[in-house]
Amino acid sequence: MVAGVLIGGALAGCGGAASAPTPVPTPTTPASAAAPPPPKKPPTMAPGPAGRTPVFERRPATGGGAEKGAAEKVVALTFDADMTADQGPRAKAGERFDNPELIALLRRLKVPSTVFMTGRWAEEYPAQAKGIGTDDLFEVANHSYSHHAFTADCYGLPVVAKDAMARDVERAFSAFRQAGVRNVVPYFRFPGGCYDDAALRALTPADVTAVQWDVVSGDAFATDAGAVAEQVLDGVRPGSLVVMHCTRSAAPVTAEAISRIVPELRKRGYRFVKVSELMEG
């Protein structure tokens, strides 16, 4: 506690009076030194019936307000950083489940993006995870811990037990924290995009919004960058959400496709946004 006055002088004698106190100005905090406002909380959707996890696919046609409306040309590019627990030996043998060239290209082109990362990917590439997750150009969302399916019959993926689904999501968030990822949003993408009502109920304790898409890029296992670019360009509409991949071994032509997609969409008047901004609109 800072005193507001200083007591000066001494008693003149027995019964003497102290000299008058001298006022001291109360220090003020310069505006420039004021505490910064708290970070903006990412938007989420309200839970569905019986508290089920909500699902977001694209900006609604009526979103954005009267001044924006459905015609606002915004699009969210999202990239899945996939890796399963059993792919560790393959990574040690030289297979690349990362794509630093793609991330570098997004930086050069200044494209805000959302990366849906598995916890296993963050553990395999912690420096890259931290680099992405501390760059304000990106936000990191949850793609499960080990890219196992949340429903049966999902592209042959192993299936997570219903009572383990929420823990799987939290395990991924924990891996992000361990890697130093900062820009984390409470969004979740189902591996393979596969979900059902039981999965939505099982994820309720995770308190996330599930994020799907309305444009499939077709970059998974593609070898023709032109075909991938054409598929995206043909599918994008105002408010679209595009799914792509950030894994060289499974999506080797994604960076080349992006180098065609981004200039063309900008030429058409589109602005790139993260999922959080798309959802907010």
N, C-alpha and C positions, 0 to 999 in steps of 0.2 A: 504494500500500500504506500502511495506517495503522499506525503503530508502536503496540505494546501497552504500552510503558513510556516514561517520560521520564527522562533521566539528569540528576540534580540534583547541585549542589555542584561543587567543583574539587579537584584534588590538593592535599593539605596541604603537600607538599614532595616532594623526590626520594624515591621509594619510598613516598610516602603513599598511602593507600587512598581510593578514591572513596566518597562517601556512598551509603547504601543507596538503590536505585531506588524511586521512588514509583509504585505500581500505578495504572493509569488504566483505568476500566471500559471494556469493549468496547461500542461503541454498538450498539443493537438497532434493528431496523426495525419500526415499529409495524405491527400487523396490517392497518390500514387502508391502509397504503402498499405492501403486498405486491403483487407483479406479478399482474395478472389472469390467470385461466386462459386457455389458448389457445382460440380460437373452435371451436365444435363442428363437426366435419367432417360435411357433408351425407351421408346414407346413399346408397349406390348398390347396384345389383344385381351379382351375380357374372356374369362373361362367360358367354355361352352356348357351345355346342359349337364347338371350334376357335377359341375366342376371339371369337366373334361378339358384336356389341353386344347387350346384353340389352334387353328391352322390358317396360315396366311399364304396366298398364292400370287397375288398381284395387287396393285392399287385398284380399289373399286372404281368403276366408271364414274361414280358421283363424287369421288374423292378430290381433295385439293381446294375446295371452297369455290365460291362463285368467280373469284378473280383468277383461279387456275383452271378448275374444271377438268373434265376428262381429256381435253385436248392438250394438256400440258405434256410436252415431249420429254419425259424422264424415263430412264431405264436403269435397272440395277443388274450389274454383272456379278455373279457369285461363282466362287471356285471351291470345289470340294478337295481338301487335302486328305486323301484316303490312305490308310495303312492299317493292316490287321496285325494282331499280336504274333501270328505265326509267320509273318513276312520278315521278321528280324534276320534270320539266316540269309535270306535272299538279299537283304540290304547289305549285310556284311560281305557277301560275295560280289557286290558291285552294282546290283540293280538299284536304280534311282527312283525313289517314290516322292522326291521333291521336284521343284522346277524353279530354281532361282532366276533363270533367264526370263521366265514369264513375269515374276514379281518385279524384276528390274525394268521390264518393258512397261508394265503398268505405272511404275514410278516415272519413267521418262515421258509417258503420254499423259501423266497426271489424271489417272482414272480412279476415282474413289471406288472401292470394292469391298465386298464382304467375303471373307474366307471361312468356310465351314470346315473346321479342323478336327481330326480325331485325336484323342489323347495320346494314342500310340505314336502318331506322327510327331506330336510335340516332344515326346520323349526321344524319338530317333533323331530329330533335327531341332534341338532346343535353341541353338543360336538363331536359326532361321525363324523359328516360332516367335522368339522374343523380338527379332527385327521387324517382323510383320506386325506383331502385337503392340509395339511401341511407336509405330509410324501412324500418324493421324490420318493418313490417306486410307488406311484400312481399319476394319473392325473384324474381330474374330468371334465366330459363333461355334456352337457345339455340333459335332457330327458323330457323336457317340465315342466311347473309348476305343473300341477295336473294330468298328465297321461290321459288326454282326447285326443280323436282321432283327427287326422288332415284330415280324409276322412270319408265319411259315411260308415256304415256297416263294422266296424272294431271291431270285437269280442264283440259287444254290448256296446262299450265304448261311453260315451257322446261325442259330437262333438264340437270342437272349431270353431267358426265362422271364415270365411276367413279373415275378416278385423281385427280379434283379434289375429291371429296366431303369428305375429312378436312380439306383446306385451306380449303374453304368454311366449315366449322364453326369452325375456328380464326380465320378472318377476322372472323366475327361476334364471337367472344370478344374479339378485338383492338379492335373498334369499341366494345364495352362499356367496356373499360379506358380507351380514349381519351376517352370521355364522362364518366368518373368513376363508373361504376356499381360499387358495392361488394358488394352482396348477391347474388353470382352463384353459381348451383349448377350442377353438372356434368350437367345434363339437356338432352336434345335432343328437339325435336318435328319430325317430318318434315312439310314443307309438304304440305298436303292429306291428311296422315295416310298417304301412300303410301310403302310400302317393300317390299322383297323380300329374299331371302337374300343376294343380291349386295350390296345396300346395307348390310346389317348387317355383312358382312365388310369392306366398304370403309371403314366408320366405326370399325373397331377401333382404329386409331392415335389417334383423337380421345379415347378413354377416357371416353366418356359413357354414360349410361343413357338409352335412348329412352323417351319418355313418350307414351302414347296416351290413351285415355279409354274410358269405358263409357256415358257419357250425352252425346248430341249435342244441343246447345241449339237448333239451327236458327236462330240469330240472324243468320247470314250472309245479307245482302240481304233480311232480313225487314222487314216494315212493320207487323206486328201484335205489339206487346209482350206482349199477353195470351196469344197463341198460343205465344210463346217461353217465357214463364213456365210455362204449363201443361205444355209438353213437358218442361221440366226437372223440375218438381214430380212429374210422372207417372213419370219415369225414375229419380230418385234413390233409392238404397238405401244402407244403412250401408256406408261404405267407398268410395262412388262418387267418380269423377273426371269433372268436367263440362268440356266444351270450349266456350268462348265467344270473343268477339273484342273488341279494344280499338281499333277503327278506325271512325270515324264514317261515312266514305264507303261502307264495305261492310257495316256493322252499325249502322244509325242508331238502333235502338230498344233496344240492350243495356242502357243505364243504366235506362231505364224498366222493363225486365223485371227487372233486379236489385232495384229498389225493391219489387217484389212477391215475388220469390223468397226473398230473405233473411229478411224477417219471418215468412213462412209456414214456412220450414224451421226457424227457431228455435222457432216455436210447436209444431212437431212434435218438438222435442227435439234437433235437430241442432246440432253444433258445427262451425264452419268451421276448416279447417286448410290449411296449404301442402302442396304435393306432398311436400316433404321429410319432414314429419311423418306424412303418410299412408303413405309408403314405409317409414318407420321402424317403424310399428306392425305 
